[in-house]
Amino acid sequence: MIKLKLAGLSFLQFFIWGSWLITIGSYCFGNKQWQPDEFGIIFSTMGFAALFMPAVAGVITDRFVPAQVLYGIFHMLGGIGLFLLPIAETPTEMFWILLGTMFFYMPTISLSNTVAYTLLKKENLDIIKSFPPIRVWGTIGFIIALWTISLSGWEQHAYQFYVGGISSLVLSIFAFTLPNCPPLGKSTTKSEKNKFLSQAFTLIRNKQFSIFLLFAMGMGAALQLTNMYGTPFLNDFNSMELYKNSLTVKYPAMIMSISQISETLFILTIPFFMKKFGIKKVILFSIIAWVLRFGLFSFGNPGDGLWMIVLSCIIYGMAFDFFNVSGSLYIEQNVSPNIRSSAQGMFTMMVNGIGAVLGSLISGYAIQKFYIIDNITQQKDWPGIWMSFTIYSIILGILFVIFFRENHSQSPKES
């Protein structure tokens, strides 16, 4: 029963995100006619919110409030924020409303992991074996949300935010029905509090763990790039007579959903790859997949190059799962239970916070300055854009091989 409940939680968690994350670019570019640098600032709200909110939420649930309670409250407030987004008439208004919304949504990503790990361990279940089949329902939720928005013709419409808002309120109510996940870091004596703080600082002091978080930041920037520009990239083929009637251009979100379908397959292979190869090789596989993801996009098109776009979407499953889900599991295995939420919050902060902010702002500025072919139509040099992302991923992979060392004897859990 608990697995079924957690599968439902995962489904709704990412259904909410899938209802607008991939298509908000089409809304901003197609509906509002905003420019890349303006969109970059808007999209960076997720990163700004994740800079500190997941960490704050982690400390609260480690010390004061049951995880499922805070999770439900955040989704209630986040749902209200999504309902308010359509009233934004300028990029500035959109930025502030979305920023407020993301303050409540972003910490729920790590909180959902905390709730799942806590309840699975209560049932004495193996996290490595049990969590991926549960998490895959999140990807399924994301796919169904994408298809709902695409088939409804709402990719450039405000209705996508209403779908997300309703889903968020439903998940909020559902969260309050879950078994209790009490604060495991709660202490009453001064010595226990000092011990708690010491363990929390260990997360930063451990060299390899800190390096891992830095590369998580770099991978988060790569993820932000594909989330921001995947659908607008396909939308822009609509201006070319050769491609404007193709299914790829008519239903870009559905084509992009191949990426999430691929996720559902790769996520189930994580237990095998983690035990067979270890975290370093698994993350390296992810970086190589990002190189291929961007490289294939740079040469792909909806005609004779459609196979490259489809293959890129298939490869995305490995690129995302092998660093995002595996990274979360790696942290769960290497930190003490009483700082579990703080550690997961820190991971989310690096991936969806600092990495996302850098990916959003730098890419938005760079595209506006170097990759706009026509300032009037805002036509973009997509092959050049994707190739620059490819080169970035190659450099990231080289640095990862050089600097990261998988050393279990120095894990934060044992320090």
N, C-alpha and C positions, 0 to 999 in steps of 0.2 A: 504493500500500500504506500509506503513512504517513497519508493522509487517512482510510483505513478504520480504522486503529488509533486515531487521534484521535477519530473518531466513536464508537468503542466506549468510549473513556475518558470522553467527554462523556456518553454514555448512562448509564453506571454512576454517574458523579459525581452526577447529578441524580435517578437512580432511588433512590439512598440517601436523599436529602432528601425526595423525593416520597412515600416509604413512610410518613413520619410527620409531616412539617412541617405539613400542612394539617389532619390528623386528630388531632394531639396535644391540640387544644382540646376535641374531643369526648371524648377519653380523660379529660382532667382534669375537665371539667364533668360529663359523663355517667357515667363509671365511678367517679371518685373524689369527685365532688360538691364540688370545691373552688370557691372564690369568685374573682371577676374580678381582685381585687388580688393574690391568691395566684398565679393563673395568669399575671398580668403579670410577677411576679417570676421565675417559672419560665421564661417565654418570653424574658426579658431575658438569659438565660445566653448565647444566641447573640451578643448584642451585647457583653456583657462579654468574651467570648472573642475577639471580633473587634476589640476596642479595641487589642490589642497583638500577638496571635499572628500575624496575617497580615504585619505589619511585621517582626516577629522572623524569621519564616520567610523573608521576602524578603531580609533581610540575610544570612541563613545561605546561601541559594541563590545570592545574588550573589557571596558571598565564599568559601564553604567547601565546600558539599556540592552535588552534582548535583541539579537540581530533581526529576527523576523518582524519585530515591532517597528524598529527604525526603518526597515525595508518597506513596510506597508505605508508608513507616514510619508516617506520620500516619493513613492509612486503616486500617492494621492495629490501631493503638491505639484509633482511633475506633470501629471495629467491636466491639471488646471492651466499650467503654463502652455501646454500644447494647444489648448483651446483658444488661448489669447494670441498666438502667433499670426493668424490671418489679419489681425487689425493693423499690423505693421505696414506703413506706406513708404518708408525710406530704409536704406541699409542700416542707418543708426538705430532706428526703432526696432528693426529686426534683430540687431545685435543684442540690445539690452533685454528684450523679451526672451530670446533664445538662451542668453547667458543665464538668466534666472531659472529657466526651465532645466538647463543642464546642471545647475547647482544641485538639483534634486535627482536627476536621472543618472549622472555619471557614477556616483558612489554605489548605486544599486548593482552595478556590474560586479564589483568585488564583493558586495554584500550577498549577492546571489550565490557566489562560490562559497562564502563563509557558511551560509545557511545549509547548503548542500553537504559540505564536508562535515559539519557538526552533526547533522541528522544521520548521515551514513555511518559515521563512527559510533553513534549511539546504538546503531543496529549491528555493530561489529562487522561491517562490510569493508571489503578491500577497495580503497579509494581509486587506485589505478585502474582496476577492472570495472568498477561500478559507475564512476563519474562520466567517462566518455559517452556511453550509451544514453545517459540522461542529458548531457550537454548537447547531443546531436539534435534533440527536440527543439533546442533554441534555434539551431540553423534551419530546421524545418519551418519553424514559426517565421523566421526572417524571409524565407522563400515564399511562403503563402502570403505574407504581407506585400512583398514585391509584386507578386502576380495579381493580387487584389487591386493594388493601385494601378498597375499597368493595364490590365484588362478593362478596368473601369474608366480609363482615359484620364486619370487624375494625376499624371506625372507632373503636370505644370499647374495643378489646381490646389487650392487651399484645403480641399477635402482630405488630403493625405494627413494633415495635422489633426483633424477631427477623429479619424480612424485611430491614430496613435493615442489621442487623449482618452477616448472611450476605453481602449485596451488597458491603459495605465490605471484607470479607476477600478476596472475589474480586477486587475492584479493586486491592487492595494487591499481590496476586500478579501481576496483569496489568501494573502499573506498573513492576515490576522487569524486564519484558521489553522495555521501550521503549528506543529509541536514547538515547545519552547526551546530557544537557543540562548541560554543564559550567558552573561559575561564571565568568561573563564579567567580573565586577568584581574578580577575584583579582589582587593585585599583590604585588610583592616589594620594591619600593623605597619609601622614606619619601615621596618626592615623588609617587609614584603613589597611595599611600594618602591623602595630603592632597588630591590631585585628586579621588579617589573621594568623600571626605567633602564636598568643595566642591560636587560635582555633586549629591549627595544633599540638601544644604541648599538648593540652588537650587529644589528642588520646593516648599519652603515660602516662599522669598523672592519667587518670582514671584507678583505680585498676582493676575492673572487665574486662574492655576492654583489658588491658595489659595481664591479665590472659588468656582471650580468645585467644589473639594472640599467647601466649606461647603454648597453646594446639593445635592451628592451625599448629604451627611448628612441634609438635609431630605427628600430623596426616599427615603432609606433608612427614615426614620420612616413615610412613607406606605406603603411596601412592607410594613413590619412590621404595620401595622394590618390590611391585607387578609389577610395570612397568619394572624394571630391569630384574627380574628373572622368570617371568611367562612363557614366550616362551622358554628360554633356559632350564627350568625345564622339559617341555614337549619334547623338542628336545633330551634330554639325554636318554629318553626311547628308542631311536633308537638303542642304543648299546645292548639292551636286546632282545634276539631272540623271546621271547614271545610277544613283543609289537611292533617290528620294522615295521610291515606292517599295523598297525592300522591307521585309519583315523586321530586319535588324533596326532600321530607322524608325519604323512604326511602333515597335515595342522594345525599346532599348533596355528597359528595366527587366523585362523577361529574359533577354539575352544575358544580361549581367547576372541574373539569378542562377545561371549555370555554375557560377562561382560558388554559390551557397549549396547547390546540389552536390558539387564536388566535395564541399566541406563535410557533408553527411557521411561520405565514404571514407575520407582520410581521417576523420576524428576517431573512427572505430579501429584504425590501425595504430593509434598512439600507444596503447599498452605494449604491443609487440615492439615497436620502434624504440620506446623508452627503455625497455629491459634489454633489448638486443644491442643497441648502439650507445645509449647514454645521452644525456642532455646536450652535450656539445655537438655531437654529430647530428642530432635531430634539429637543433637550431641552425646548423650549417646547411642542412637540406632545405630548411625554410628560406634562408637567404638566397640560395641557388634558385629556388622556385620564384622568388621575387625578381631576380634578374631575368628569368624567362618570361615572367608575367609582363613586365614592362617592355622587354625587347620584342616580343610578339605583337604587342599593341602598336609599336612604332612602325611595323611593316604591314599590319592588317587593314582590311577594308571590308565592307559588306558584300563585295562581289567575289572575285577570284581569291581574295585574301581573307574570306570569312573563316576558313579553317584555322587561321592564326588567331583570330579573335576567340573562337570557340576553345581552342587549345589553351590559350592564355587563361580563360575562365576556369578550365579544368585544373590547371596548375595552381590557380589561386587557392584551392582547397588545401594543398600542402603548405603553401606560403603562409596562410593564416593559422591553420590548426597547429602546425609544428612549432610555432613560437608562442602563440597566444594561449592555447589550452595546455600545451606541454610546459610552458613557463609557469603557469598557475600551479600545475601539479608539482613541479620542481620545488617551488616555494613551500607548498604544503608539506612536502617531505622533509624540508630542511629548516623549519622554524618550530619553536615551541608552541604548543596549542594555545597558551594564554596570550600570545601576540599574533595569533593567526590572522585576525581581521586587519591589524596594522600592517602586516607584511603584504597581504593581498591588496590593501589600499595603496601601499607604496608602489607595487607592481603596476596597478591601474594608473597611478599618477604618472609614472614614467612613460607608459605606453600611450594612454589616452590623454595625458596632461601635457608634459613638457614636449614629448615627441609630436603630439598632435598640433600644439601651438607652433612649433618650429616648421612642421610640414605645411601647415595652412598659410602662415604669413610669408615664409620665404618663397614657396611655390607661387602664391598669388602675385607677389611682387615681381618675381622672375618672369612669369608668363606675361604679365602686363608690359614689362620693360623689353624683353628679348624675343618673345614668341608671338606677338601680334602682327599679322601680315597686313591687315587693313584696319586702320584706326576707326573708320566709319562703321564698317560691318562687324568689327571685332573678330574677324576671321583669324583663327589660331593655327600655328605651325605644329600640329599634333605629332607628326613623326619626330620633330626636334624635341618636343616636350617629353615624350615617352622615352626617347633615347637618353636624355639627361637624367631621368629617373633610373634608367638601367645602369648608367655609369655610377650613380650614387650607390646603388645596391652592390655593385661589384667592389667598390672601395670598402663598404661596410663589411662584406664577407672576408676580405683580406685582413682587415683589422681584427675581426673576430677570431680568426684562426691564430693570429699572432698573440693576442693578449688574453683570451679566456682560457682558463685551466679548470677542468672539472676535478675538484679535490674534495671528496666527501669528508675527509678527516678534519677539514677546516670549516665545515658547514656551520651556519649560525646556530643551528639547533644544539650543537655540541660545544660551542665556544663558552 
